[in-house]
Amino acid sequence: MSTVLLKIHHGNDFITLKANKGMNLLNILKDFDVAPESPCGGMGKCGKCLVYCFPNSAFSKITASEAKQLSNKKINLGARLACQTSVINDGEVYFVPHKQSDIFEIDKDFSVKEFEPFLRTEYLSLPKKIDENDITAEIRKSLNNEELDFSRIISVPESLNKEIAVKRSGEMVVSISNSEQKRNVGVAVDLGTTTIVVAMVDLNNGKIIDTHSCLNPQRSFGADVISRISYIIGSEKGLEELNKKIIDCINNMVEKIAYESDLSKYSIDQYIVSGNTTMIHILFSLPVNTIARSPYVPFTNSCLKREASLLGLAGQSYTQVYSFPSISAFVGGDIVSGILASKLYESTSCMFVDLGTNGELVYINEDKIYCCSTAAGPAFEGANISCGTGNVDGAIYKVNINKNDFELHTINTEEPSGICGTGIISLVAELIKYKLVEKNGSFSINKDHSDKIRSKFDLSKKRLYLTEEIFISQKDIRNFQLAKAAIKTGYDLLVKLAGNIKPDLIYVAGGFGSSLNPEDVFTVGMIPEKSENKLKPLGNTSLKGAIKLMLKRNSLNSINYIISNSLPIDLSSMKNFRKEYVSNLSF
């Protein structure tokens, strides 16, 4: 098959590559790790894999799907959807990659009390005269710990100096080295479907060295885990491809933080990973096909442990990667981590809501932990919203309506680039307040609204334009209603299970942080309570839980308690589920 030459401009970067004639442009870009996001998995439905073709480039003709989703202005400028475009001959394209913002991520001052790291390093001086019958016995004596186990030690120098460092996980010694006191480093990872966040932690003092985040590069294979599982099932090397995406992503972020902190990426001592069940399975290259089909059971719900070198993650010979255990196929370790971080297991009446693709809810009532997944879809993360985006620079995260206009607040005050999760919630809440949307979700404008407000609506296209290019459509409102109804239904049914006892407090987790306005959550009807004091945004509890486990080994006892007391609930099997869900669709 003959090949063609492609020149790819992505942001300020540029590459030249060869591809076979007739190949799909999105697949080519995926192969070279430069693909734009594609939440619909390349089905031509989301319009997010937008590229601009240079004149004289030879690509396939515009498809009906592209003509429907792209404006004439964009088409005249060379706009195409990569998933709908085939390569005919040499060509040149340009697209703008999203730059993930850390604005909503973890506070670097986050810390834990009673610091006792999961991986502990102890320094000692060996005496000139060894009284014991071997060195390991001398180490036990010097550290006053007869329980130390050396049977699985991984790293030992060829010859020992007087000053040594002993690293142990619990009582299991994993490494002995000739070392002066130095920085011991761990990495906590929040492996999210939409965003991946890492925090590098100093294991000597428990302080966060730095954090970094990026959009999950698997987004080009689909916005949700079901899309990615479908790709894995349908592709011979699908699991290998998706695994490599996240391994490379984590390594790149670790290398960036290490370089900026005057460390080597190979000095990492430990990884603790929190993520949903599917993402953890992909990280450890475990089969995922049974998660997507009835009866929806994962390969394992257990805590996983493996050498970093076997996974391809940067580290030392003894560096281990630990994952949180899951509760079920759709209530994963990220939820367990969130409960741990926020100490909700110590409460007797509270609700924990994770506003992500799975939309997990946990209701802690006395000693029972009711939990469910609501399949809210990716609307809260901007994936199935026409101009939706993640927490990237320029994303609209808050909207205020005054008498004459829409006031837009963007991440890092950059020019608007799309609408992220909090922006969607904020916008819909404002539309409800100003009666610009009916209870059924239809747009509504009348003579009471100013001419400028009215001019923002194109009712023929069923769109509300926030800028010349960024809009929210009637379909987007419907998708939001489906998501918020899923959360509300989960809330209502868990409360009924607990004997109609409403929680004293409601905690909302996710990458939103303090930017989530509790009043907006109540206004859109996601949570029924009216008191703002009852709802508290917690931010990224998944990452915080991973850090807590890394710095406080006895957190394992709390995790075991959470798992043993959790009752996963299948909402769809409950009586009146469909009726409740439909009734919660309205605003």
C-alpha positions, -999 to 999 in steps of 0.1 A, spaced: 0 0 0 14 34 -9 22 60 18 16 97 21 34 124 40 15 143 67 26 175 85 9 179 119 9 211 139 -5 206 174 -2 239 193 34 250 191 47 216 183 52 201 149 58 166 135 61 150 101 49 114 97 41 88 71 8 70 68 -9 46 44 -34 61 19 -70 57 30 -63 56 67 -85 74 91 -69 107 103 -79 102 139 -64 67 140 -32 80 125 -29 108 152 -37 82 179 -8 60 167 16 89 171 2 101 204 -9 135 192 -47 130 188 -73 155 198 -99 143 223 -127 122 209 -153 116 237 -176 97 214 -149 72 205 -146 83 169 -182 78 160 -187 113 145 -212 124 172 -194 148 196 -176 172 172 -146 174 195 -118 160 173 -117 193 153 -87 199 131 -80 225 104 -66 213 70 -42 235 51 -50 244 14 -38 218 -12 -42 190 14 -58 158 0 -84 144 23 -118 127 18 -149 148 12 -169 164 40 -194 139 54 -230 146 63 -221 143 100 -194 171 96 -217 193 76 -243 191 104 -219 198 133 -195 224 117 -205 259 108 -200 271 72 -175 296 85 -154 268 100 -157 246 70 -145 275 48 -115 278 71 -106 241 65 -123 226 96 -127 188 96 -136 162 122 -105 139 123 -127 108 129 -146 114 97 -116 122 75 -95 98 54 -61 105 40 -60 106 2 -26 121 -4 0 144 12 -16 169 36 -11 193 65 -33 199 95 -34 220 126 -53 216 159 -51 232 194 -44 207 222 -61 213 255 -38 225 283 -50 210 315 -52 235 344 -43 227 380 -66 254 393 -91 229 408 -66 204 422 -53 196 457 -41 221 482 -3 215 485 -6 222 523 -28 190 527 -13 168 554 -22 140 577 -18 137 615 1 109 632 26 106 603 37 70 597 45 63 561 34 32 543 70 28 531 94 37 560 131 45 558 153 41 589 189 51 591 215 34 613 252 29 618 265 -6 619 290 -12 647 326 -21 640 321 -53 660 290 -73 651 277 -91 682 249 -110 664 255 -140 641 245 -121 609 239 -86 596 201 -89 595 201 -99 632 223 -69 639 198 -46 620 169 -61 640 188 -54 672 198 -18 662 162 -9 652 148 -27 682 124 -47 660 126 -85 661 97 -88 636 116 -75 606 113 -99 577 142 -100 552 129 -129 531 117 -108 502 144 -81 501 148 -68 466 178 -44 466 211 -49 485 245 -34 476 275 -56 468 292 -44 499 278 -26 530 293 6 545 289 16 581 260 40 573 230 22 558 194 29 551 167 3 556 134 6 537 105 -15 549 68 -18 542 53 -28 575 78 -54 588 88 -65 553 123 -51 544 125 -43 507 158 -25 504 191 -19 522 214 7 508 246 26 516 232 60 520 235 93 537 201 107 547 183 118 516 149 126 503 126 96 501 98 101 476 64 87 469 39 94 442 1 94 448 -20 91 416 -57 99 410 -63 78 379 -96 94 367 -115 87 335 -113 123 324 -83 136 343 -51 121 358 -35 139 387 -2 130 405 12 144 437 49 138 446 53 135 484 84 137 506 82 106 528 106 121 553 83 149 564 50 141 548 49 173 527 37 175 491 66 184 469 44 193 439 13 182 419 6 180 382 -24 170 362 -34 163 326 -64 152 306 -65 114 304 -50 106 269 -75 78 266 -102 104 259 -94 100 222 -109 64 226 -141 76 243 -153 97 272 -165 69 294 -152 35 305 -178 16 285 -165 32 253 -129 22 262 -139 -13 271 -156 -16 237 -124 -5 220 -104 -30 240 -128 -58 231 -128 -48 194 -91 -43 190 -64 -70 191 -40 -48 210 -66 -25 226 -57 -32 262 -20 -27 255 -27 6 237 -48 21 265 -24 8 292 5 25 274 -14 58 272 -17 61 310 17 47 318 33 73 295 11 100 310 20 92 346 57 89 337 57 123 319 41 141 349 65 124 374 95 133 352 83 169 351 79 173 388 111 155 395 131 177 371 116 209 386 123 196 422 160 186 415 151 149 417 155 119 395 124 101 382 142 69 391 144 79 428 106 72 433 102 48 462 65 40 460 32 46 441 -3 46 456 -30 47 429 -67 55 433 -91 50 405 -123 35 393 -124 -3 388 -120 -1 350 -91 23 351 -72 2 377 -78 -29 355 -63 -12 325 -33 1 345 -25 -35 357 -34 -50 322 -63 -71 336 -93 -82 315 -121 -57 315 -147 -74 292 -168 -88 320 -173 -53 335 -194 -42 305 -218 -72 303 -243 -87 327 -238 -95 356 -211 -68 354 -184 -83 376 -147 -73 375 -117 -96 373 -110 -85 409 -121 -60 435 -90 -65 456 -61 -43 463 -34 -48 437 3 -47 441 31 -49 415 66 -38 409 67 -5 391 93 -18 367 69 -45 355 42 -19 348 67 4 330 66 31 357 97 50 367 112 40 400 138 19 417 142 -19 416 121 -23 448 95 3 440 60 -11 444 26 2 430 -4 -3 452 -40 3 443 -71 9 464 -96 -20 465 -129 -15 448 -164 -21 462 -179 -33 429 -175 -30 392 -189 6 392 -181 18 427 -143 18 426 -112 24 447 -115 62 441 -147 62 462 -130 41 489 -101 66 488 -126 95 490 -143 80 521 -109 75 537 -97 110 530 -128 127 543 -132 104 573 -168 98 564 -167 63 579 -165 80 613 -199 98 606 -233 84 615 -253 104 589 -239 118 557 -241 116 519 -210 115 497 -215 124 460 -189 121 433 -199 141 403 -181 122 376 -190 99 347 -202 71 370 -219 95 394 -213 74 426 -232 81 458 -224 68 493 -249 72 522 -234 64 556 -261 57 581 -250 44 615 -227 15 607 -240 8 572 -224 22 541 -249 22 512 -233 29 478 -244 30 442 -234 41 408 -259 62 389 -244 61 354 -247 99 352 -227 100 320 -199 125 312 -220 157 312 -205 169 345 -171 166 329 -181 184 297 -177 153 274 -212 150 258 -218 188 258 -214 204 224 -188 229 236 -179 211 268 -143 206 279 -123 196 309 -106 218 335 -84 235 308 -72 270 305 -100 292 292 -128 268 303 -159 287 315 -164 276 351 -189 301 363 -217 321 346 -236 351 359 -266 367 341 -274 403 346 -301 423 329 -281 428 297 -256 401 293 -239 368 303 -208 373 325 -183 345 319 -156 335 343 -128 314 328 -99 293 342 -68 315 345 -89 343 330 -80 331 295 -102 336 264 -132 312 266 -123 278 251 -153 258 262 -175 250 292 -163 227 320 -184 208 346 -190 236 371 -197 260 342 -225 238 330 -240 236 364 -236 273 369 -251 282 335 -282 259 339 -288 273 374 -287 309 360 -311 299 331 -335 285 357 -333 316 379 -340 340 350 -367 318 335 -348 313 303 -355 275 304 -388 257 311 -392 229 337 -390 204 308 -357 219 297 -369 239 267 -354 273 260 -378 301 269 -375 338 261 -401 365 263 -406 403 263 -394 405 299 -359 396 288 -336 423 274 -329 425 237 -293 416 243 -302 385 262 -327 375 235 -301 380 208 -280 353 224 -306 327 214 -308 311 180 -341 292 183 -340 279 148 -308 260 157 -320 256 194 -288 271 207 -277 297 233 -245 314 222 -222 325 251 -196 337 225 -195 337 188 -183 301 188 -192 287 222 -228 277 227 -251 253 247 -277 235 227 -311 221 236 -296 186 233 -269 197 258 -297 207 283 -313 173 278 -280 155 285 -276 176 316 -311 167 328 -303 130 323 -272 134 344 -288 154 372 -318 131 373 -295 101 378 -278 118 408 -312 129 423 -327 94 418 -297 78 435 -300 102 464 -337 95 468 -334 58 467 -305 55 491 -324 77 516 -354 54 512 -332 23 519 -321 40 551 -357 43 563 -363 78 548 -337 93 572 -321 123 554 -284 128 559 -271 156 582 -244 166 557 -238 162 520 -203 162 506 -196 167 469 -163 154 455 -146 157 421 -122 181 405 -144 211 411 -130 222 444 -142 255 458 -155 266 424 -187 246 429 -215 268 442 -238 248 466 -268 270 457 -264 260 420 -266 223 429 -299 229 447 -312 252 420 -308 226 392 -325 200 414 -296 176 418 -299 175 456 -332 183 473 -321 201 504 -323 239 504 -298 247 531 -264 256 517 -248 247 551 -256 211 545 -235 208 513 -197 210 514 -175 207 483 -144 185 491 -124 188 459 -102 159 448 -108 133 476 -94 105 454 -60 120 454 -61 130 490 -70 95 500 -40 81 481 -17 106 499 -33 97 533 -26 60 527 9 67 517 16 87 548 -4 68 573 0 30 571 -27 22 596 -52 36 571 -54 0 559 -75 -8 589 -100 20 579 -100 7 543 -108 -28 555 -137 -14 576 -151 6 546 -150 -25 524 -165 -49 549 -194 -25 558 -202 -14 522 -235 -25 507 -234 -19 469 -269 -12 455 -282 -19 420 -305 10 415 -321 -4 383 -334 -34 402 -352 -13 428 -389 -9 427 -400 24 411 -365 32 399 -377 42 364 -407 62 377 -384 81 401 -358 87 374 -384 101 349 -399 124 376 -365 138 384 -358 149 348 -377 182 352 -361 213 367 
